[in-house]
């Protein structure tokens, strides 16, 4: 049976480096599971592999779409399964790498089938969120879908938007469509979780943000400023610098907020991945880690 090694972990832990080493050793390709690296216009702030690295190891999903496209986990499930089918046509193994937990879940377990939503409602809800912000969104979900509000991630705008759009489109709560049933894949899955002591990871995060700023993150954000209303840009590393451009923070304050929000995001990632009982955990800086993974 074909095998997919899935490499996950918090941002800045070193997933990409391990995935590329593993792919080179196995003579195969990498499928990204990062919800931001797929957008061509977002490079510095998403810590994509370099052009040199991409030249040595083939990657799927990176730079695959324009930022004006709006992808979700269901789209990723379809795309990633297609990428793996292409790889498995000539290889026995593939590597998947990324920190977007819902994408990993979609690929490995599948998503519940949902009825379609109304495009006009999608536009209206997104427009109102852009105008009125997170507090409005939280209140709307609490009022209209209290079941989701009690169980959902009320600080995650993407989940709240999806819940509200679904409720207004169907009249039903999205949680009623969660079956919890896992889809069977026709390939073996080995899940590898990478972790580091918190102080080491936080130092890496802080250094990565400094490196991004040195490598032109502010210029990248300035170029994207006219598109700041897009949902894809409501994300760490971009929204803080949009606020700086608008005079809400000094540059030093904005950079510190990027570091702080990235640390918070890394903590949420670890909370998500630690719930997966199939995950095999390793220290990311373990010497000879790729050989350890392959020999386990």
TILUMVEX-689059 format. One record per residue (C-alpha): x, y, z; residue number from 1. Coordinates in Angstrom, 2 decimals, always signed. Each point is the difference from the previous one (the first is absolute). Example, Ala and Ser with C-alpha at 12.3 -4.5 7.8 and 13.67 -1.06 7.14 Angstrom:
% residues 2
((+12.30,-4.50,+7.80),1)
((+1.37,+3.44,-0.66),2)
END
This chain:
% residues 296
((+0.00,+0.00,+0.00),1)
((+1.13,+3.56,-0.71),2)
((+1.03,+2.13,+2.99),3)
((-0.33,+3.70,+0.81),4)
((+2.21,+1.43,+2.73),5)
((-1.81,+3.00,+1.50),6)
((+2.32,+2.47,+1.76),7)
((-1.72,+2.44,+2.34),8)
((+0.80,+2.35,+2.85),9)
((-0.10,+3.65,+1.03),10)
((+1.29,+2.82,-2.13),11)
((+3.82,+0.43,+0.00),12)
((+0.63,-3.48,+1.44),13)
((+1.85,-1.09,-3.16),14)
((-2.61,-2.07,-1.87),15)
((+1.07,+1.01,-3.51),16)
((+3.65,-0.93,+0.53),17)
((-0.85,-3.45,+1.35),18)
((-2.59,-0.60,-2.73),19)
((+2.49,+0.88,-2.73),20)
((+2.69,-2.22,+1.53),21)
((-2.50,-2.84,+0.21),22)
((-1.18,+0.55,-3.58),23)
((+3.58,+0.06,-1.33),24)
((+0.86,-3.18,+1.84),25)
((-3.12,-1.73,-1.32),26)
((+0.31,+1.46,-3.49),27)
((-3.48,+1.50,+0.03),28)
((-1.94,+3.30,+0.11),29)
((-1.59,+2.15,+2.71),30)
((-3.65,+1.06,+0.16),31)
((-0.39,+3.20,+2.02),32)
((-2.74,+0.16,+2.63),33)
((+0.40,+3.70,+0.72),34)
((-3.08,+2.15,-0.57),35)
((+2.06,+3.11,-0.87),36)
((+2.99,-1.26,-1.99),37)
((-2.33,-0.97,-2.84),38)
((-0.46,+3.70,-0.87),39)
((+2.53,+1.42,-2.43),40)
((-0.11,+3.54,+1.37),41)
((+0.85,-1.05,+3.58),42)
((+3.61,-1.13,+0.21),43)
((+2.12,+1.75,+2.61),44)
((-2.70,-0.06,+2.66),45)
((-0.81,-3.69,-0.50),46)
((+3.58,-1.31,+0.19),47)
((-0.23,-1.93,-3.24),48)
((+2.89,-2.26,-1.01),49)
((+2.54,+1.93,-2.07),50)
((+0.21,-0.28,-3.77),51)
((+3.17,-2.07,+0.44),52)
((-1.77,-2.40,+2.35),53)
((-2.97,-0.28,-2.34),54)
((+2.40,-0.78,-2.84),55)
((+1.42,-2.97,+1.94),56)
((-3.27,-1.48,+1.24),57)
((-3.26,+0.18,-1.93),58)
((-2.82,+1.61,+1.99),59)
((-3.72,-0.05,-0.66),60)
((-2.49,+2.71,+1.08),61)
((+2.64,+2.70,+0.62),62)
((-0.65,+3.08,-2.20),63)
((-2.93,-1.84,-1.57),64)
((-2.60,+2.79,+0.28),65)
((-0.47,+3.74,-0.01),66)
((-0.88,+1.68,+3.27),67)
((-3.35,+0.94,-1.52),68)
((-1.00,-3.68,+0.11),69)
((-1.67,-1.13,+3.20),70)
((+0.79,-3.61,+0.88),71)
((-1.31,-2.06,+2.87),72)
((+0.76,-3.40,+1.50),73)
((-2.41,-1.77,-2.35),74)
((+1.86,+1.48,-2.97),75)
((+3.27,-1.13,+1.54),76)
((-1.25,-3.55,+0.50),77)
((-0.80,-0.30,-3.71),78)
((+3.23,+1.66,-1.12),79)
((+2.29,-1.92,+2.35),80)
((-1.48,-3.36,-0.89),81)
((+0.58,+0.87,-3.65),82)
((+3.60,+0.97,+0.68),83)
((+0.62,-3.25,+1.87),84)
((-1.56,-2.03,-2.79),85)
((+2.43,+1.62,-2.43),86)
((+2.98,-0.73,+2.25),87)
((-1.10,-3.57,+0.70),88)
((-0.21,-0.67,-3.73),89)
((+3.80,-0.25,-0.01),90)
((+1.03,-0.13,+3.67),91)
((-0.86,-2.23,+2.94),92)
((+0.26,+2.83,+2.54),93)
((-0.85,+3.69,+0.28),94)
((+0.59,+2.69,+2.61),95)
((-2.64,+2.46,+1.23),96)
((+1.15,+2.97,+2.04),97)
((-1.85,+2.84,+1.68),98)
((-1.45,+1.56,+3.11),99)
((-3.63,+0.54,-1.02),100)
((-1.76,-2.50,+2.21),101)
((-3.32,-0.04,-1.85),102)
((+1.79,-0.68,-3.30),103)
((+1.81,-2.96,+1.56),104)
((-3.30,-1.30,+1.37),105)
((-1.69,+0.43,-3.38),106)
((+2.72,-1.96,-1.77),107)
((+0.38,-2.81,+2.51),108)
((-3.59,-0.43,+1.20),109)
((-2.23,+1.85,-2.46),110)
((-2.65,+2.60,+0.71),111)
((-3.71,-0.34,+0.54),112)
((-2.21,+0.59,-3.05),113)
((-1.74,+3.36,+0.28),114)
((-2.89,+1.54,-1.94),115)
((+0.95,+2.99,-2.19),116)
((-0.14,+3.54,+1.35),117)
((-1.45,+3.11,-1.63),118)
((+2.60,+2.11,-1.83),119)
((-1.83,+3.24,+0.76),120)
((-0.01,-0.84,+3.70),121)
((+3.71,-0.77,-0.18),122)
((+0.65,+3.45,-1.46),123)
((-2.32,+1.80,+2.42),124)
((+1.44,-1.67,+3.10),125)
((+3.60,+0.60,-1.07),126)
((-0.75,+3.63,-0.80),127)
((-1.66,+0.55,+3.36),128)
((+2.91,-1.68,+1.81),129)
((+2.48,+2.25,-1.81),130)
((-2.03,+3.04,+1.04),131)
((-0.97,-0.90,+3.56),132)
((+2.77,-2.38,+1.15),133)
((+0.38,-3.02,+2.25),134)
((-2.22,+1.19,+2.86),135)
((-2.95,+0.30,-2.38),136)
((+0.74,-3.44,-1.45),137)
((+0.19,-1.64,+3.41),138)
((-3.28,+1.62,+1.10),139)
((-1.76,-1.01,-3.24),140)
((+1.02,-3.64,+0.38),141)
((-0.97,+0.01,+3.68),142)
((-3.45,+1.32,-0.89),143)
((-0.67,-2.05,-3.12),144)
((+1.84,-3.26,+0.69),145)
((+0.43,-0.39,+3.76),146)
((+0.77,-3.71,-0.41),147)
((+3.11,+0.77,-2.05),148)
((+0.93,+2.87,+2.28),149)
((+0.03,-2.33,+2.99),150)
((+2.20,-2.56,-1.76),151)
((+1.89,+1.98,-2.62),152)
((+3.19,+2.02,-0.10),153)
((-1.41,+3.45,+0.73),154)
((+3.35,+1.72,-0.56),155)
((+0.48,-1.52,-3.46),156)
((-1.59,+2.35,-2.58),157)
((+0.14,-2.57,-2.82),158)
((-1.98,-2.56,+2.03),159)
((-2.48,+2.62,+1.18),160)
((-0.55,+1.27,-3.54),161)
((-0.55,-3.52,-1.27),162)
((-2.49,-0.74,+2.79),163)
((-1.97,+3.21,-0.53),164)
((-0.09,-0.38,-3.79),165)
((-1.14,-3.61,+0.37),166)
((-2.72,+0.92,+2.50),167)
((-1.36,+2.83,-2.15),168)
((+0.15,-2.14,-3.15),169)
((-1.56,-3.21,+1.32),170)
((-1.81,+1.01,+3.17),171)
((+1.88,-2.76,+1.83),172)
((+3.11,-0.08,+2.19),173)
((+3.16,-1.29,-1.62),174)
((+0.68,-2.20,+3.03),175)
((-2.99,-2.17,-0.96),176)
((+1.95,-1.14,-3.07),177)
((+3.01,-1.24,+1.91),178)
((-0.12,-3.77,-0.16),179)
((+3.46,-0.72,+1.40),180)
((+0.40,-2.81,-2.55),181)
((+3.46,-0.41,-1.51),182)
((+0.35,-0.65,-3.71),183)
((+2.21,-2.92,-0.98),184)
((+3.01,+0.90,-2.15),185)
((+1.61,-2.41,-2.44),186)
((+3.45,+0.82,+1.34),187)
((+1.74,-0.39,+3.35),188)
((+0.45,+3.13,+2.14),189)
((+2.85,+0.56,+2.44),190)
((-0.42,+3.18,+2.06),191)
((+3.17,+1.64,+1.30),192)
((-0.29,+2.83,+2.53),193)
((+2.97,+2.31,+0.60),194)
((+0.41,+1.93,+3.23),195)
((+2.55,+2.04,+1.94),196)
((+0.19,+1.36,+3.54),197)
((-2.12,+3.11,+0.18),198)
((+2.87,+2.42,+0.60),199)
((+1.93,-1.40,-2.96),200)
((-3.05,+0.19,-2.28),201)
((-0.81,+3.56,+1.09),202)
((+3.58,+1.08,-0.67),203)
((-0.29,-1.50,-3.48),204)
((-3.27,+1.81,-0.58),205)
((+1.46,+3.34,+1.07),206)
((+3.05,-0.49,-2.20),207)
((-2.14,-1.04,-2.96),208)
((-2.05,+3.20,+0.27),209)
((+3.20,+2.06,+0.13),210)
((+1.27,-1.85,-3.07),211)
((-3.28,+0.62,-1.84),212)
((+0.25,+3.70,+0.68),213)
((+3.61,+0.02,-1.21),214)
((-1.05,-1.90,-3.14),215)
((-2.65,+2.51,-1.05),216)
((-3.24,-0.90,+1.79),217)
((-1.02,+3.64,+0.33),218)
((+0.42,+0.56,-3.75),219)
((-2.06,-3.11,-0.71),220)
((-2.75,+1.26,+2.30),221)
((+0.06,+3.47,-1.58),222)
((-0.53,-1.58,-3.42),223)
((-2.98,-1.97,+1.37),224)
((-1.53,+2.92,+1.90),225)
((-2.59,+0.76,-2.72),226)
((-1.28,-3.58,+0.45),227)
((-0.03,+0.11,+3.80),228)
((-3.76,-0.67,+0.05),229)
((+0.52,-3.55,-1.29),230)
((-0.57,-2.73,+2.59),231)
((+3.27,-1.67,-1.00),232)
((+1.90,+3.05,+1.26),233)
((-1.70,+0.09,+3.40),234)
((+2.88,-1.96,+1.42),235)
((+3.02,+0.33,+2.27),236)
((+2.88,+1.94,-1.48),237)
((-2.19,+1.95,-2.37),238)
((-2.84,+1.46,+2.08),239)
((+2.46,+1.48,+2.54),240)
((+1.96,+1.78,-2.73),241)
((-3.21,+1.22,-1.62),242)
((-0.74,+1.61,+3.37),243)
((+3.47,+1.56,+0.00),244)
((-0.55,+1.42,-3.48),245)
((-3.27,+1.50,+1.22),246)
((+1.78,+1.62,+2.95),247)
((-1.44,-2.16,+2.77),248)
((+3.43,-1.23,+1.16),249)
((+3.63,+0.94,-0.33),250)
((+2.03,-2.46,-2.07),251)
((+1.67,-1.30,+3.15),252)
((-3.41,-0.61,+1.61),253)
((-1.32,-1.73,-3.13),254)
((+3.02,-2.34,-0.14),255)
((-0.41,-0.86,+3.67),256)
((-3.67,-0.76,-0.59),257)
((+0.93,-2.32,-2.89),258)
((+2.31,-1.91,+2.34),259)
((-2.61,-0.15,+2.73),260)
((-2.81,-1.11,-2.31),261)
((+2.25,-2.58,-1.66),262)
((+0.84,-1.47,+3.40),263)
((-3.71,-0.20,+0.80),264)
((-0.65,-1.68,-3.35),265)
((+2.75,-2.56,+0.66),266)
((-1.61,-0.84,+3.33),267)
((-3.37,-0.57,-1.71),268)
((+1.66,-2.22,-2.60),269)
((+1.55,-2.20,+2.69),270)
((-3.33,-0.26,+1.84),271)
((-1.63,-1.21,-3.23),272)
((+2.68,-2.53,-0.96),273)
((+0.45,-1.39,+3.51),274)
((-3.61,-1.21,-0.13),275)
((+0.88,-2.39,-2.83),276)
((+0.73,-3.39,+1.55),277)
((+1.59,-1.26,-3.23),278)
((+2.77,+2.57,+0.13),279)
((+3.57,-1.16,+0.63),280)
((+1.90,+2.80,+1.75),281)
((+3.67,+0.90,-0.43),282)
((+2.25,+2.86,+1.04),283)
((+0.55,+2.02,-3.14),284)
((+3.70,+0.55,+0.70),285)
((+0.79,-3.66,+0.69),286)
((+3.17,-1.04,-1.83),287)
((-0.66,-2.45,-2.81),288)
((-3.75,+0.51,+0.32),289)
((-0.86,-1.09,-3.55),290)
((+1.74,-3.34,+0.48),291)
((-1.76,-0.42,+3.35),292)
((-3.36,+0.59,-1.66),293)
((+0.70,-2.47,-2.81),294)
((+1.34,-2.68,+2.33),295)
((-2.81,+0.16,+2.53),296)
END
